[in-house]
Amino acid sequence: MDQDNHYDVAIIGGGTIGLSAAYYAAAAGKKTVLFEKNVFYNDKGSSDGYSRMFRVMYSEPNSAMLAESSLALWNEIEQDTGVQLLKRNGLLFYGKNTEASAEGGLLQCQETMTALGIPFQQYDRAGLFENYPMFRELPDGYWGLNQASSATTEVQQSLRTFHDFAIKKGATLLSECPARVVDPKPGAQSYTIDTPRGRFTASSLIMAPSAWSNQVFAPFGIQLNLSIWQMNVAYFRVDPSLPWPMWFEFGEDSEQKPLQFYGFPPLERPGYIKASCEFSNQHYTDPSQCSYQPDPRTLKQIGDFLVTRFRGVDPTPHDAATCLYTMSADGQMILDTLPGYPNVAVLSGDSGRAFKFTPLFGRILMQLATTGKTPYDISEFSIKREGIIKA
Ligand SMILES: Cc1cc2nc3c(=O)[nH]c(=O)nc-3n(C[C@H](O)[C@H](O)[C@H](O)COP(=O)(O)OP(=O)(O)OC[C@H]3O[C@@H](n4cnc5c(N)ncnc54)[C@H](O)[C@@H]3O)c2cc1C
């Protein structure tokens, strides 16, 4: 074995999760290498753009508790690096008492916040109008919850911080370096990884290749039921005299199916809101099928929604962009070791919600890959749940 090219931990995928795993592995004293097939901070995967929602408001108590654990780690990283990564600005969840969707449900969130003793403010429809002057029209029965420890996460700053501090802790991070695991054997003590920069070996593997999961997992003989959604996001000019919170609407379409829009007051573009929706008209089986061209139909749906719901919004989208959701079969994330490979840890099917868990999941992946276990309860993310692995 070439000792120079042998690592304790090798990581495939240098989005937010892979970079965080590299940071925690190197900080734990592991000789760490990360392979990213694109450049770092690329706009082809899921970690693109400027802002993400951080929230602890979840329908399932364990997700809320994991979000709180993640918040503690975000705070720790901010302190250790001196870089501010979260801007605490509260989050308004509002809408109908719909059945809990993949994003949860208002009633379920309220019950979970109450059970866990997490403070929140509740508003009926009149209270929403009174406290949020940007509302123009709200359907009957709408109500809302505001949770103050929510925050906007600064995407680019966060990626750079994990990248730079992983290197400071001694990790080797290789960009434009696609990686392929060669002929892995269940229970192996060492894995061989082929890259354009040569052949590497590692005692443990972490794989966080998101939309490319099935390509990367193929040598293990494991394929997941994944769907790649090309999501659309754009900036819309707003009346700057109105205070805009970070908001998420739990609405319904005419067939009572979830219809969900959300938006931020973007730090990078004052005088606008950045808005998007939880649906896409572009579903694929492989990222090579994605055009990365924004969909005018979806952008119009977002603009039409904004002018109906809010005052002082211009529905013309500006700087529209796309970004990928990697959806699992049940809309829940996958965070586990690969069956038969206790030293190979994976995150996949992040289903549009893993950014807030960046430090926690990086740490968990490092623990799983190097010890086969983690003290956190991640049973809801098991790869063995029904329908996740292709039969
Ligand atoms: C529009 C949008 C809004 C979102 N909003 C939120 C939000 O508000 N809150 C939240 O928590 N989350 C949100 N998310 C989800 C969040 O952004 C993702 O869960 C997160 O970015 C996933 O990161 P990742 O590192 O797993 O994947 P990625 O960032 O896609 O990284 C995977 C990387 O693996 C690399 N790769 C693939 N194959 C190989 C290979 N063979 N060799 C080497 N490298 C390889 C790819 O090039 C890629 O860079 C949102 C996502 C989108 C698209």
The ligand as a Gaussian input file, in Angstrom:
#p B3LYP/6-31G(d) Opt

LIG

0 1
 C      -33.659000      25.766000      -4.436000
 C      -33.207000      25.035000      -3.185000
 C      -33.575000      25.520000      -1.947000
 C      -33.186000      24.851000      -0.783000
 N      -33.540000      25.371000       0.428000
 C      -33.100000      24.792000       1.561000
 C      -33.386000      25.397000       2.810000
 O      -34.004000      26.470000       2.876000
 N      -32.914000      24.777000       3.931000
 C      -32.182000      23.629000       3.880000
 O      -31.794000      23.124000       4.941000
 N      -31.887000      23.039000       2.693000
 C      -32.331000      23.595000       1.548000
 N      -32.022000      23.034000       0.330000
 C      -31.315000      21.748000       0.289000
 C      -29.809000      21.889000       0.441000
 O      -29.309000      22.945000      -0.337000
 C      -29.192000      20.554000       0.065000
 O      -29.760000      19.545000       0.880000
 C      -27.675000      20.552000       0.235000
 O      -27.102000      21.620000      -0.471000
 C      -27.116000      19.205000      -0.237000
 O      -25.712000      19.288000      -0.212000
 P      -24.823000      18.071000      -0.695000
 O      -23.432000      18.405000      -0.316000
 O      -25.420000      16.793000      -0.207000
 O      -25.024000      18.022000      -2.278000
 P      -24.329000      18.875000      -3.453000
 O      -24.163000      20.279000      -3.067000
 O      -25.084000      18.595000      -4.702000
 O      -22.886000      18.241000      -3.535000
 C      -22.634000      16.997000      -4.143000
 C      -21.319000      17.138000      -4.853000
 O      -20.856000      15.851000      -5.245000
 C      -20.083000      16.041000      -6.401000
 N      -19.902000      14.738000      -7.037000
 C      -20.845000      13.956000      -7.601000
 N      -20.303000      12.825000      -8.079000
 C      -18.969000      12.878000      -7.819000
 C      -17.873000      12.016000      -8.068000
 N      -17.998000      10.843000      -8.720000
 N      -16.630000      12.411000      -7.656000
 C      -16.453000      13.586000      -7.009000
 N      -17.469000      14.452000      -6.761000
 C      -18.713000      14.092000      -7.150000
 C      -20.921000      17.019000      -7.213000
 O      -20.171000      17.667000      -8.216000
 C      -21.418000      17.964000      -6.131000
 O      -20.607000      19.133000      -6.035000
 C      -32.407000      23.665000      -0.861000
 C      -32.025000      23.178000      -2.123000
 C      -32.405000      23.849000      -3.274000
 C      -31.993000      23.302000      -4.603000

